[in-house]
Amino acid sequence: MKISVELTLMPLQHDFEAPISRFIKRLRGSKFTVLENPMSTQIYGDFDELMPYLTDEIKTALEQQENAVLNLKIVTSDRSNYEPIF
């Protein structure tokens, strides 16, 4: 099953940009399609391959922070080619 995942990492610290950049750069280095906007990062792939990868990457990112919030949304389909029609 193809999925689309939206991630927003929010480190609860003054220097929040560096941890976010590290997280996004690690996602970019994967074999999956990664798209970014100012509010979140989207990653697309097969559920059985993507979820174990994300579990490891999320754990790494959270272990590097004393306090952080990570929002995650999953859509069941590959929405990487989505274009608004309005």
N, CA, C and O atoms as a Maestro MAE file, in Angstrom:
{
 s_m_m2io_version
 :::
 2.0.0
}

f_m_ct {
 s_m_title
 :::
 protein
 m_atom[344] {
  # First column is atom index #
  i_m_mmod_type
  r_m_x_coord
  r_m_y_coord
  r_m_z_coord
  i_m_residue_number
  s_m_chain_name
  s_m_pdb_residue_name
  s_m_pdb_atom_name
  i_m_atomic_number
  :::
  1 25 0.844 -1.167 0.000 1 A "MET " " N  " 7
  2 3 0.000 0.000 0.000 1 A "MET " " CA " 6
  3 2 0.896 1.239 0.000 1 A "MET " " C  " 6
  4 15 1.820 1.337 0.808 1 A "MET " " O  " 8
  5 25 0.630 2.166 -0.889 2 A "LYS " " N  " 7
  6 3 1.349 3.434 -0.953 2 A "LYS " " CA " 6
  7 2 0.768 4.390 0.082 2 A "LYS " " C  " 6
  8 15 -0.444 4.434 0.292 2 A "LYS " " O  " 8
  9 25 1.655 5.157 0.727 3 A "ILE " " N  " 7
  10 3 1.203 6.140 1.707 3 A "ILE " " CA " 6
  11 2 1.932 7.458 1.497 3 A "ILE " " C  " 6
  12 15 3.003 7.525 0.894 3 A "ILE " " O  " 8
  13 25 1.308 8.494 2.019 4 A "SER " " N  " 7
  14 3 1.892 9.829 2.096 4 A "SER " " CA " 6
  15 2 1.927 10.194 3.569 4 A "SER " " C  " 6
  16 15 0.931 10.038 4.275 4 A "SER " " O  " 8
  17 25 3.073 10.679 4.034 5 A "VAL " " N  " 7
  18 3 3.224 11.012 5.447 5 A "VAL " " CA " 6
  19 2 3.672 12.470 5.558 5 A "VAL " " C  " 6
  20 15 4.622 12.893 4.900 5 A "VAL " " O  " 8
  21 25 2.981 13.216 6.389 6 A "GLU " " N  " 7
  22 3 3.361 14.597 6.673 6 A "GLU " " CA " 6
  23 2 3.953 14.652 8.073 6 A "GLU " " C  " 6
  24 15 3.351 14.160 9.028 6 A "GLU " " O  " 8
  25 25 5.128 15.249 8.192 7 A "LEU " " N  " 7
  26 3 5.843 15.323 9.462 7 A "LEU " " CA " 6
  27 2 6.155 16.775 9.804 7 A "LEU " " C  " 6
  28 15 6.547 17.559 8.939 7 A "LEU " " O  " 8
  29 25 5.977 17.118 11.060 8 A "THR " " N  " 7
  30 3 6.389 18.428 11.562 8 A "THR " " CA " 6
  31 2 7.121 18.203 12.875 8 A "THR " " C  " 6
  32 15 6.523 17.795 13.871 8 A "THR " " O  " 8
  33 25 8.422 18.473 12.866 9 A "LEU " " N  " 7
  34 3 9.245 18.357 14.073 9 A "LEU " " CA " 6
  35 2 9.337 19.728 14.713 9 A "LEU " " C  " 6
  36 15 9.674 20.710 14.053 9 A "LEU " " O  " 8
  37 25 9.035 19.792 16.004 10 A "MET " " N  " 7
  38 3 9.074 21.053 16.737 10 A "MET " " CA " 6
  39 2 9.900 20.892 18.008 10 A "MET " " C  " 6
  40 15 9.351 20.557 19.058 10 A "MET " " O  " 8
  41 25 11.216 21.126 17.932 11 A "PRO " " N  " 7
  42 3 12.045 21.085 19.133 11 A "PRO " " CA " 6
  43 2 11.648 22.225 20.063 11 A "PRO " " C  " 6
  44 15 11.465 23.357 19.616 11 A "PRO " " O  " 8
  45 25 11.515 21.937 21.329 12 A "LEU " " N  " 7
  46 3 11.112 22.948 22.309 12 A "LEU " " CA " 6
  47 2 12.358 23.547 22.955 12 A "LEU " " C  " 6
  48 15 12.661 23.309 24.124 12 A "LEU " " O  " 8
  49 25 13.068 24.332 22.144 13 A "GLN " " N  " 7
  50 3 14.305 24.958 22.592 13 A "GLN " " CA " 6
  51 2 14.543 26.205 21.743 13 A "GLN " " C  " 6
  52 15 13.915 26.381 20.700 13 A "GLN " " O  " 8
  53 25 15.451 27.065 22.194 14 A "HIS " " N  " 7
  54 3 15.733 28.305 21.469 14 A "HIS " " CA " 6
  55 2 16.354 28.023 20.109 14 A "HIS " " C  " 6
  56 15 15.946 28.619 19.112 14 A "HIS " " O  " 8
  57 25 17.327 27.131 20.050 15 A "ASP " " N  " 7
  58 3 17.987 26.789 18.782 15 A "ASP " " CA " 6
  59 2 17.217 25.641 18.121 15 A "ASP " " C  " 6
  60 15 17.676 24.499 18.125 15 A "ASP " " O  " 8
  61 25 16.064 25.945 17.564 16 A "PHE " " N  " 7
  62 3 15.205 24.902 16.995 16 A "PHE " " CA " 6
  63 2 15.512 24.594 15.539 16 A "PHE " " C  " 6
  64 15 15.129 23.531 15.051 16 A "PHE " " O  " 8
  65 25 16.196 25.499 14.821 17 A "GLU " " N  " 7
  66 3 16.416 25.295 13.393 17 A "GLU " " CA " 6
  67 2 17.385 24.155 13.088 17 A "GLU " " C  " 6
  68 15 17.151 23.389 12.154 17 A "GLU " " O  " 8
  69 25 18.447 24.029 13.843 18 A "ALA " " N  " 7
  70 3 19.462 22.996 13.574 18 A "ALA " " CA " 6
  71 2 18.887 21.580 13.655 18 A "ALA " " C  " 6
  72 15 19.143 20.787 12.749 18 A "ALA " " O  " 8
  73 25 18.123 21.223 14.692 19 A "PRO " " N  " 7
  74 3 17.566 19.873 14.738 19 A "PRO " " CA " 6
  75 2 16.585 19.599 13.593 19 A "PRO " " C  " 6
  76 15 16.529 18.485 13.072 19 A "PRO " " O  " 8
  77 25 15.822 20.609 13.208 20 A "ILE " " N  " 7
  78 3 14.881 20.430 12.097 20 A "ILE " " CA " 6
  79 2 15.654 20.194 10.807 20 A "ILE " " C  " 6
  80 15 15.312 19.301 10.033 20 A "ILE " " O  " 8
  81 25 16.690 20.985 10.572 21 A "SER " " N  " 7
  82 3 17.509 20.821 9.365 21 A "SER " " CA " 6
  83 2 18.148 19.437 9.307 21 A "SER " " C  " 6
  84 15 18.158 18.795 8.257 21 A "SER " " O  " 8
  85 25 18.683 18.983 10.440 22 A "ARG " " N  " 7
  86 3 19.293 17.634 10.475 22 A "ARG " " CA " 6
  87 2 18.273 16.568 10.105 22 A "ARG " " C  " 6
  88 15 18.563 15.667 9.318 22 A "ARG " " O  " 8
  89 25 17.081 16.672 10.675 23 A "PHE " " N  " 7
  90 3 16.021 15.694 10.421 23 A "PHE " " CA " 6
  91 2 15.644 15.683 8.938 23 A "PHE " " C  " 6
  92 15 15.542 14.618 8.331 23 A "PHE " " O  " 8
  93 25 15.439 16.851 8.365 24 A "ILE " " N  " 7
  94 3 15.051 16.928 6.956 24 A "ILE " " CA " 6
  95 2 16.172 16.406 6.058 24 A "ILE " " C  " 6
  96 15 15.900 15.688 5.095 24 A "ILE " " O  " 8
  97 25 17.403 16.748 6.350 25 A "LYS " " N  " 7
  98 3 18.525 16.270 5.533 25 A "LYS " " CA " 6
  99 2 18.629 14.757 5.570 25 A "LYS " " C  " 6
  100 15 18.955 14.137 4.558 25 A "LYS " " O  " 8
  101 25 18.358 14.154 6.716 26 A "ARG " " N  " 7
  102 3 18.392 12.684 6.796 26 A "ARG " " CA " 6
  103 2 17.262 12.085 5.949 26 A "ARG " " C  " 6
  104 15 17.462 11.075 5.273 26 A "ARG " " O  " 8
  105 25 16.087 12.703 5.985 27 A "LEU " " N  " 7
  106 3 14.981 12.219 5.154 27 A "LEU " " CA " 6
  107 2 15.310 12.365 3.675 27 A "LEU " " C  " 6
  108 15 15.009 11.471 2.884 27 A "LEU " " O  " 8
  109 25 15.919 13.473 3.297 28 A "ARG " " N  " 7
  110 3 16.314 13.700 1.901 28 A "ARG " " CA " 6
  111 2 17.268 12.622 1.402 28 A "ARG " " C  " 6
  112 15 17.264 12.283 0.219 28 A "ARG " " O  " 8
  113 25 18.079 12.089 2.298 29 A "GLY " " N  " 7
  114 3 19.060 11.073 1.925 29 A "GLY " " CA " 6
  115 2 18.471 9.683 1.739 29 A "GLY " " C  " 6
  116 15 19.197 8.744 1.413 29 A "GLY " " O  " 8
  117 25 17.183 9.541 1.939 30 A "SER " " N  " 7
  118 3 16.537 8.232 1.793 30 A "SER " " CA " 6
  119 2 16.212 7.952 0.336 30 A "SER " " C  " 6
  120 15 16.415 8.799 -0.533 30 A "SER " " O  " 8
  121 25 15.710 6.763 0.083 31 A "LYS " " N  " 7
  122 3 15.289 6.403 -1.274 31 A "LYS " " CA " 6
  123 2 13.869 6.867 -1.577 31 A "LYS " " C  " 6
  124 15 13.367 6.650 -2.680 31 A "LYS " " O  " 8
  125 25 13.219 7.504 -0.605 32 A "PHE " " N  " 7
  126 3 11.824 7.898 -0.750 32 A "PHE " " CA " 6
  127 2 11.711 9.312 -1.329 32 A "PHE " " C  " 6
  128 15 12.652 10.103 -1.252 32 A "PHE " " O  " 8
  129 25 10.558 9.614 -1.903 33 A "THR " " N  " 7
  130 3 10.280 10.959 -2.388 33 A "THR " " CA " 6
  131 2 9.999 11.849 -1.189 33 A "THR " " C  " 6
  132 15 9.158 11.526 -0.351 33 A "THR " " O  " 8
  133 25 10.708 12.977 -1.111 34 A "VAL " " N  " 7
  134 3 10.553 13.911 0.001 34 A "VAL " " CA " 6
  135 2 10.254 15.296 -0.582 34 A "VAL " " C  " 6
  136 15 10.978 15.785 -1.449 34 A "VAL " " O  " 8
  137 25 9.189 15.911 -0.100 35 A "LEU " " N  " 7
  138 3 8.827 17.277 -0.483 35 A "LEU " " CA " 6
  139 2 8.712 18.107 0.784 35 A "LEU " " C  " 6
  140 15 8.312 17.602 1.833 35 A "LEU " " O  " 8
  141 25 9.064 19.382 0.681 36 A "GLU " " N  " 7
  142 3 9.052 20.251 1.851 36 A "GLU " " CA " 6
  143 2 8.278 21.525 1.563 36 A "GLU " " C  " 6
  144 15 8.172 21.968 0.419 36 A "GLU " " O  " 8
  145 25 7.745 22.097 2.618 37 A "ASN " " N  " 7
  146 3 7.198 23.443 2.573 37 A "ASN " " CA " 6
  147 2 7.563 24.098 3.908 37 A "ASN " " C  " 6
  148 15 8.136 23.433 4.771 37 A "ASN " " O  " 8
  149 25 7.251 25.371 4.099 38 A "PRO " " N  " 7
  150 3 7.676 26.034 5.339 38 A "PRO " " CA " 6
  151 2 7.078 25.445 6.620 38 A "PRO " " C  " 6
  152 15 7.611 25.677 7.705 38 A "PRO " " O  " 8
  153 25 5.999 24.699 6.515 39 A "MET " " N  " 7
  154 3 5.319 24.205 7.711 39 A "MET " " CA " 6
  155 2 5.557 22.727 8.010 39 A "MET " " C  " 6
  156 15 5.409 22.301 9.156 39 A "MET " " O  " 8
  157 25 5.922 21.938 6.997 40 A "SER " " N  " 7
  158 3 6.063 20.498 7.213 40 A "SER " " CA " 6
  159 2 6.888 19.869 6.095 40 A "SER " " C  " 6
  160 15 7.249 20.514 5.111 40 A "SER " " O  " 8
  161 25 7.165 18.598 6.287 41 A "THR " " N  " 7
  162 3 7.871 17.802 5.298 41 A "THR " " CA " 6
  163 2 7.001 16.599 4.974 41 A "THR " " C  " 6
  164 15 6.450 15.963 5.873 41 A "THR " " O  " 8
  165 25 6.881 16.292 3.703 42 A "GLN " " N  " 7
  166 3 6.109 15.126 3.285 42 A "GLN " " CA " 6
  167 2 7.067 14.084 2.705 42 A "GLN " " C  " 6
  168 15 8.034 14.413 2.019 42 A "GLN " " O  " 8
  169 25 6.768 12.828 3.003 43 A "ILE " " N  " 7
  170 3 7.554 11.724 2.476 43 A "ILE " " CA " 6
  171 2 6.584 10.662 1.973 43 A "ILE " " C  " 6
  172 15 5.550 10.411 2.591 43 A "ILE " " O  " 8
  173 25 6.928 10.042 0.845 44 A "TYR " " N  " 7
  174 3 6.005 9.154 0.137 44 A "TYR " " CA " 6
  175 2 6.684 7.822 -0.155 44 A "TYR " " C  " 6
  176 15 7.866 7.774 -0.496 44 A "TYR " " O  " 8
  177 25 5.915 6.735 -0.016 45 A "GLY " " N  " 7
  178 3 6.467 5.427 -0.331 45 A "GLY " " CA " 6
  179 2 5.520 4.312 0.046 45 A "GLY " " C  " 6
  180 15 4.358 4.537 0.382 45 A "GLY " " O  " 8
  181 25 6.047 3.102 -0.018 46 A "ASP " " N  " 7
  182 3 5.285 1.907 0.349 46 A "ASP " " CA " 6
  183 2 5.255 1.772 1.872 46 A "ASP " " C  " 6
  184 15 6.288 1.903 2.530 46 A "ASP " " O  " 8
  185 25 4.090 1.514 2.421 47 A "PHE " " N  " 7
  186 3 3.899 1.441 3.875 47 A "PHE " " CA " 6
  187 2 4.925 0.529 4.542 47 A "PHE " " C  " 6
  188 15 5.571 0.929 5.511 47 A "PHE " " O  " 8
  189 25 5.081 -0.696 4.030 48 A "ASP " " N  " 7
  190 3 5.957 -1.679 4.676 48 A "ASP " " CA " 6
  191 2 7.431 -1.290 4.641 48 A "ASP " " C  " 6
  192 15 8.210 -1.767 5.466 48 A "ASP " " O  " 8
  193 25 7.822 -0.443 3.711 49 A "GLU " " N  " 7
  194 3 9.205 0.037 3.658 49 A "GLU " " CA " 6
  195 2 9.375 1.363 4.397 49 A "GLU " " C  " 6
  196 15 10.364 1.573 5.098 49 A "GLU " " O  " 8
  197 25 8.407 2.242 4.231 50 A "LEU " " N  " 7
  198 3 8.531 3.590 4.777 50 A "LEU " " CA " 6
  199 2 8.382 3.640 6.295 50 A "LEU " " C  " 6
  200 15 9.138 4.351 6.956 50 A "LEU " " O  " 8
  201 25 7.444 2.918 6.853 51 A "MET " " N  " 7
  202 3 7.191 3.022 8.294 51 A "MET " " CA " 6
  203 2 8.375 2.569 9.154 51 A "MET " " C  " 6
  204 15 8.698 3.258 10.122 51 A "MET " " O  " 8
  205 25 9.037 1.445 8.851 52 A "PRO " " N  " 7
  206 3 10.224 1.100 9.662 52 A "PRO " " CA " 6
  207 2 11.331 2.152 9.524 52 A "PRO " " C  " 6
  208 15 12.014 2.472 10.497 52 A "PRO " " O  " 8
  209 25 11.500 2.684 8.318 53 A "TYR " " N  " 7
  210 3 12.494 3.734 8.108 53 A "TYR " " CA " 6
  211 2 12.153 4.963 8.968 53 A "TYR " " C  " 6
  212 15 13.018 5.506 9.655 53 A "TYR " " O  " 8
  213 25 10.885 5.391 8.921 54 A "LEU " " N  " 7
  214 3 10.473 6.556 9.697 54 A "LEU " " CA " 6
  215 2 10.594 6.317 11.199 54 A "LEU " " C  " 6
  216 15 10.974 7.223 11.941 54 A "LEU " " O  " 8
  217 25 10.281 5.127 11.646 55 A "THR " " N  " 7
  218 3 10.412 4.808 13.069 55 A "THR " " CA " 6
  219 2 11.851 5.050 13.530 55 A "THR " " C  " 6
  220 15 12.072 5.662 14.575 55 A "THR " " O  " 8
  221 25 12.806 4.584 12.772 56 A "ASP " " N  " 7
  222 3 14.217 4.778 13.118 56 A "ASP " " CA " 6
  223 2 14.613 6.249 13.079 56 A "ASP " " C  " 6
  224 15 15.285 6.738 13.987 56 A "ASP " " O  " 8
  225 25 14.197 6.957 12.029 57 A "GLU " " N  " 7
  226 3 14.576 8.368 11.881 57 A "GLU " " CA " 6
  227 2 13.914 9.242 12.954 57 A "GLU " " C  " 6
  228 15 14.543 10.154 13.490 57 A "GLU " " O  " 8
  229 25 12.669 8.965 13.256 58 A "ILE " " N  " 7
  230 3 11.980 9.729 14.297 58 A "ILE " " CA " 6
  231 2 12.635 9.472 15.648 58 A "ILE " " C  " 6
  232 15 12.847 10.408 16.419 58 A "ILE " " O  " 8
  233 25 12.954 8.230 15.941 59 A "LYS " " N  " 7
  234 3 13.615 7.905 17.206 59 A "LYS " " CA " 6
  235 2 14.950 8.648 17.320 59 A "LYS " " C  " 6
  236 15 15.255 9.218 18.368 59 A "LYS " " O  " 8
  237 25 15.734 8.645 16.257 60 A "THR " " N  " 7
  238 3 17.019 9.350 16.257 60 A "THR " " CA " 6
  239 2 16.813 10.838 16.518 60 A "THR " " C  " 6
  240 15 17.512 11.425 17.344 60 A "THR " " O  " 8
  241 25 15.863 11.448 15.823 61 A "ALA " " N  " 7
  242 3 15.608 12.886 15.984 61 A "ALA " " CA " 6
  243 2 15.155 13.210 17.405 61 A "ALA " " C  " 6
  244 15 15.600 14.200 17.987 61 A "ALA " " O  " 8
  245 25 14.283 12.393 17.959 62 A "LEU " " N  " 7
  246 3 13.768 12.671 19.305 62 A "LEU " " CA " 6
  247 2 14.807 12.411 20.392 62 A "LEU " " C  " 6
  248 15 14.820 13.094 21.416 62 A "LEU " " O  " 8
  249 25 15.669 11.435 20.174 63 A "GLU " " N  " 7
  250 3 16.727 11.157 21.153 63 A "GLU " " CA " 6
  251 2 17.728 12.307 21.237 63 A "GLU " " C  " 6
  252 15 18.402 12.466 22.255 63 A "GLU " " O  " 8
  253 25 17.830 13.100 20.189 64 A "GLN " " N  " 7
  254 3 18.778 14.214 20.164 64 A "GLN " " CA " 6
  255 2 18.215 15.479 20.824 64 A "GLN " " C  " 6
  256 15 18.918 16.484 20.929 64 A "GLN " " O  " 8
  257 25 16.966 15.436 21.265 65 A "GLN " " N  " 7
  258 3 16.307 16.594 21.864 65 A "GLN " " CA " 6
  259 2 15.919 16.283 23.307 65 A "GLN " " C  " 6
  260 15 15.530 15.162 23.636 65 A "GLN " " O  " 8
  261 25 16.031 17.285 24.145 66 A "GLU " " N  " 7
  262 3 15.539 17.103 25.508 66 A "GLU " " CA " 6
  263 2 14.014 17.100 25.515 66 A "GLU " " C  " 6
  264 15 13.379 16.302 26.203 66 A "GLU " " O  " 8
  265 25 13.442 18.015 24.730 67 A "ASN " " N  " 7
  266 3 11.984 18.115 24.597 67 A "ASN " " CA " 6
  267 2 11.649 18.454 23.155 67 A "ASN " " C  " 6
  268 15 12.224 19.374 22.574 67 A "ASN " " O  " 8
  269 25 10.727 17.715 22.588 68 A "ALA " " N  " 7
  270 3 10.310 17.979 21.208 68 A "ALA " " CA " 6
  271 2 8.914 17.408 20.990 68 A "ALA " " C  " 6
  272 15 8.472 16.492 21.684 68 A "ALA " " O  " 8
  273 25 8.249 17.976 20.012 69 A "VAL " " N  " 7
  274 3 6.949 17.481 19.571 69 A "VAL " " CA " 6
  275 2 7.106 17.095 18.108 69 A "VAL " " C  " 6
  276 15 7.744 17.814 17.340 69 A "VAL " " O  " 8
  277 25 6.535 15.980 17.724 70 A "LEU " " N  " 7
  278 3 6.526 15.585 16.324 70 A "LEU " " CA " 6
  279 2 5.089 15.242 15.939 70 A "LEU " " C  " 6
  280 15 4.487 14.320 16.489 70 A "LEU " " O  " 8
  281 25 4.557 15.995 14.991 71 A "ASN " " N  " 7
  282 3 3.227 15.699 14.451 71 A "ASN " " CA " 6
  283 2 3.397 14.847 13.212 71 A "ASN " " C  " 6
  284 15 4.297 15.080 12.406 71 A "ASN " " O  " 8
  285 25 2.527 13.854 13.061 72 A "LEU " " N  " 7
  286 3 2.602 12.939 11.933 72 A "LEU " " CA " 6
  287 2 1.192 12.658 11.433 72 A "LEU " " C  " 6
  288 15 0.291 12.349 12.213 72 A "LEU " " O  " 8
  289 25 1.018 12.772 10.123 73 A "LYS " " N  " 7
  290 3 -0.255 12.423 9.493 73 A "LYS " " CA " 6
  291 2 0.037 11.427 8.385 73 A "LYS " " C  " 6
  292 15 1.030 11.560 7.670 73 A "LYS " " O  " 8
  293 25 -0.823 10.429 8.242 74 A "ILE " " N  " 7
  294 3 -0.655 9.415 7.200 74 A "ILE " " CA " 6
  295 2 -1.908 9.389 6.329 74 A "ILE " " C  " 6
  296 15 -3.031 9.333 6.831 74 A "ILE " " O  " 8
  297 25 -1.696 9.430 5.029 75 A "VAL " " N  " 7
  298 3 -2.781 9.316 4.055 75 A "VAL " " CA " 6
  299 2 -2.531 8.052 3.246 75 A "VAL " " C  " 6
  300 15 -1.400 7.784 2.842 75 A "VAL " " O  " 8
  301 25 -3.570 7.287 3.013 76 A "THR " " N  " 7
  302 3 -3.417 6.040 2.255 76 A "THR " " CA " 6
  303 2 -3.518 6.302 0.755 76 A "THR " " C  " 6
  304 15 -4.570 6.106 0.146 76 A "THR " " O  " 8
  305 25 -2.447 6.733 0.193 77 A "SER " " N  " 7
  306 3 -2.230 6.876 -1.253 77 A "SER " " CA " 6
  307 2 -0.985 7.727 -1.433 77 A "SER " " C  " 6
  308 15 -0.562 8.424 -0.511 77 A "SER " " O  " 8
  309 25 -0.416 7.670 -2.586 78 A "ASP " " N  " 7
  310 3 0.743 8.502 -2.899 78 A "ASP " " CA " 6
  311 2 0.222 9.822 -3.446 78 A "ASP " " C  " 6
  312 15 -0.259 9.883 -4.578 78 A "ASP " " O  " 8
  313 25 0.315 10.873 -2.650 79 A "ARG " " N  " 7
  314 3 -0.199 12.190 -3.029 79 A "ARG " " CA " 6
  315 2 0.926 13.118 -3.496 79 A "ARG " " C  " 6
  316 15 0.747 14.336 -3.523 79 A "ARG " " O  " 8
  317 25 2.078 12.561 -3.862 80 A "SER " " N  " 7
  318 3 3.227 13.386 -4.224 80 A "SER " " CA " 6
  319 2 2.991 14.217 -5.490 80 A "SER " " C  " 6
  320 15 3.676 15.218 -5.702 80 A "SER " " O  " 8
  321 25 2.061 13.827 -6.309 81 A "ASN " " N  " 7
  322 3 1.766 14.578 -7.531 81 A "ASN " " CA " 6
  323 2 0.539 15.461 -7.400 81 A "ASN " " C  " 6
  324 15 0.013 15.937 -8.406 81 A "ASN " " O  " 8
  325 25 0.076 15.689 -6.188 82 A "TYR " " N  " 7
  326 3 -1.124 16.479 -5.956 82 A "TYR " " CA " 6
  327 2 -0.947 17.909 -6.463 82 A "TYR " " C  " 6
  328 15 0.066 18.555 -6.197 82 A "TYR " " O  " 8
  329 25 -1.945 18.385 -7.191 83 A "GLU " " N  " 7
  330 3 -1.991 19.774 -7.616 83 A "GLU " " CA " 6
  331 2 -3.374 20.317 -7.288 83 A "GLU " " C  " 6
  332 15 -4.378 19.713 -7.663 83 A "GLU " " O  " 8
  333 25 -3.439 21.440 -6.597 84 A "PRO " " N  " 7
  334 3 -4.754 22.002 -6.263 84 A "PRO " " CA " 6
  335 2 -5.525 22.380 -7.529 84 A "PRO " " C  " 6
  336 15 -4.940 22.794 -8.530 84 A "PRO " " O  " 8
  337 25 -6.837 22.232 -7.461 85 A "ILE " " N  " 7
  338 3 -7.668 22.545 -8.627 85 A "ILE " " CA " 6
  339 2 -8.492 23.797 -8.389 85 A "ILE " " C  " 6
  340 15 -9.496 24.011 -9.068 85 A "ILE " " O  " 8
  341 25 -8.093 24.617 -7.451 86 A "PHE " " N  " 7
  342 3 -8.842 25.844 -7.173 86 A "PHE " " CA " 6
  343 2 -8.006 27.054 -7.460 86 A "PHE " " C  " 6
  344 15 -8.470 28.181 -7.285 86 A "PHE " " O  " 8
  :::
 }
 m_bond[343] {
  # First column is bond index #
  i_m_from
  i_m_to
  i_m_order
  :::
  1 1 2 1
  2 2 3 1
  3 3 4 2
  4 3 5 1
  5 5 6 1
  6 6 7 1
  7 7 8 2
  8 7 9 1
  9 9 10 1
  10 10 11 1
  11 11 12 2
  12 11 13 1
  13 13 14 1
  14 14 15 1
  15 15 16 2
  16 15 17 1
  17 17 18 1
  18 18 19 1
  19 19 20 2
  20 19 21 1
  21 21 22 1
  22 22 23 1
  23 23 24 2
  24 23 25 1
  25 25 26 1
  26 26 27 1
  27 27 28 2
  28 27 29 1
  29 29 30 1
  30 30 31 1
  31 31 32 2
  32 31 33 1
  33 33 34 1
  34 34 35 1
  35 35 36 2
  36 35 37 1
  37 37 38 1
  38 38 39 1
  39 39 40 2
  40 39 41 1
  41 41 42 1
  42 42 43 1
  43 43 44 2
  44 43 45 1
  45 45 46 1
  46 46 47 1
  47 47 48 2
  48 47 49 1
  49 49 50 1
  50 50 51 1
  51 51 52 2
  52 51 53 1
  53 53 54 1
  54 54 55 1
  55 55 56 2
  56 55 57 1
  57 57 58 1
  58 58 59 1
  59 59 60 2
  60 59 61 1
  61 61 62 1
  62 62 63 1
  63 63 64 2
  64 63 65 1
  65 65 66 1
  66 66 67 1
  67 67 68 2
  68 67 69 1
  69 69 70 1
  70 70 71 1
  71 71 72 2
  72 71 73 1
  73 73 74 1
  74 74 75 1
  75 75 76 2
  76 75 77 1
  77 77 78 1
  78 78 79 1
  79 79 80 2
  80 79 81 1
  81 81 82 1
  82 82 83 1
  83 83 84 2
  84 83 85 1
  85 85 86 1
  86 86 87 1
  87 87 88 2
  88 87 89 1
  89 89 90 1
  90 90 91 1
  91 91 92 2
  92 91 93 1
  93 93 94 1
  94 94 95 1
  95 95 96 2
  96 95 97 1
  97 97 98 1
  98 98 99 1
  99 99 100 2
  100 99 101 1
  101 101 102 1
  102 102 103 1
  103 103 104 2
  104 103 105 1
  105 105 106 1
  106 106 107 1
  107 107 108 2
  108 107 109 1
  109 109 110 1
  110 110 111 1
  111 111 112 2
  112 111 113 1
  113 113 114 1
  114 114 115 1
  115 115 116 2
  116 115 117 1
  117 117 118 1
  118 118 119 1
  119 119 120 2
  120 119 121 1
  121 121 122 1
  122 122 123 1
  123 123 124 2
  124 123 125 1
  125 125 126 1
  126 126 127 1
  127 127 128 2
  128 127 129 1
  129 129 130 1
  130 130 131 1
  131 131 132 2
  132 131 133 1
  133 133 134 1
  134 134 135 1
  135 135 136 2
  136 135 137 1
  137 137 138 1
  138 138 139 1
  139 139 140 2
  140 139 141 1
  141 141 142 1
  142 142 143 1
  143 143 144 2
  144 143 145 1
  145 145 146 1
  146 146 147 1
  147 147 148 2
  148 147 149 1
  149 149 150 1
  150 150 151 1
  151 151 152 2
  152 151 153 1
  153 153 154 1
  154 154 155 1
  155 155 156 2
  156 155 157 1
  157 157 158 1
  158 158 159 1
  159 159 160 2
  160 159 161 1
  161 161 162 1
  162 162 163 1
  163 163 164 2
  164 163 165 1
  165 165 166 1
  166 166 167 1
  167 167 168 2
  168 167 169 1
  169 169 170 1
  170 170 171 1
  171 171 172 2
  172 171 173 1
  173 173 174 1
  174 174 175 1
  175 175 176 2
  176 175 177 1
  177 177 178 1
  178 178 179 1
  179 179 180 2
  180 179 181 1
  181 181 182 1
  182 182 183 1
  183 183 184 2
  184 183 185 1
  185 185 186 1
  186 186 187 1
  187 187 188 2
  188 187 189 1
  189 189 190 1
  190 190 191 1
  191 191 192 2
  192 191 193 1
  193 193 194 1
  194 194 195 1
  195 195 196 2
  196 195 197 1
  197 197 198 1
  198 198 199 1
  199 199 200 2
  200 199 201 1
  201 201 202 1
  202 202 203 1
  203 203 204 2
  204 203 205 1
  205 205 206 1
  206 206 207 1
  207 207 208 2
  208 207 209 1
  209 209 210 1
  210 210 211 1
  211 211 212 2
  212 211 213 1
  213 213 214 1
  214 214 215 1
  215 215 216 2
  216 215 217 1
  217 217 218 1
  218 218 219 1
  219 219 220 2
  220 219 221 1
  221 221 222 1
  222 222 223 1
  223 223 224 2
  224 223 225 1
  225 225 226 1
  226 226 227 1
  227 227 228 2
  228 227 229 1
  229 229 230 1
  230 230 231 1
  231 231 232 2
  232 231 233 1
  233 233 234 1
  234 234 235 1
  235 235 236 2
  236 235 237 1
  237 237 238 1
  238 238 239 1
  239 239 240 2
  240 239 241 1
  241 241 242 1
  242 242 243 1
  243 243 244 2
  244 243 245 1
  245 245 246 1
  246 246 247 1
  247 247 248 2
  248 247 249 1
  249 249 250 1
  250 250 251 1
  251 251 252 2
  252 251 253 1
  253 253 254 1
  254 254 255 1
  255 255 256 2
  256 255 257 1
  257 257 258 1
  258 258 259 1
  259 259 260 2
  260 259 261 1
  261 261 262 1
  262 262 263 1
  263 263 264 2
  264 263 265 1
  265 265 266 1
  266 266 267 1
  267 267 268 2
  268 267 269 1
  269 269 270 1
  270 270 271 1
  271 271 272 2
  272 271 273 1
  273 273 274 1
  274 274 275 1
  275 275 276 2
  276 275 277 1
  277 277 278 1
  278 278 279 1
  279 279 280 2
  280 279 281 1
  281 281 282 1
  282 282 283 1
  283 283 284 2
  284 283 285 1
  285 285 286 1
  286 286 287 1
  287 287 288 2
  288 287 289 1
  289 289 290 1
  290 290 291 1
  291 291 292 2
  292 291 293 1
  293 293 294 1
  294 294 295 1
  295 295 296 2
  296 295 297 1
  297 297 298 1
  298 298 299 1
  299 299 300 2
  300 299 301 1
  301 301 302 1
  302 302 303 1
  303 303 304 2
  304 303 305 1
  305 305 306 1
  306 306 307 1
  307 307 308 2
  308 307 309 1
  309 309 310 1
  310 310 311 1
  311 311 312 2
  312 311 313 1
  313 313 314 1
  314 314 315 1
  315 315 316 2
  316 315 317 1
  317 317 318 1
  318 318 319 1
  319 319 320 2
  320 319 321 1
  321 321 322 1
  322 322 323 1
  323 323 324 2
  324 323 325 1
  325 325 326 1
  326 326 327 1
  327 327 328 2
  328 327 329 1
  329 329 330 1
  330 330 331 1
  331 331 332 2
  332 331 333 1
  333 333 334 1
  334 334 335 1
  335 335 336 2
  336 335 337 1
  337 337 338 1
  338 338 339 1
  339 339 340 2
  340 339 341 1
  341 341 342 1
  342 342 343 1
  343 343 344 2
  :::
 }
}
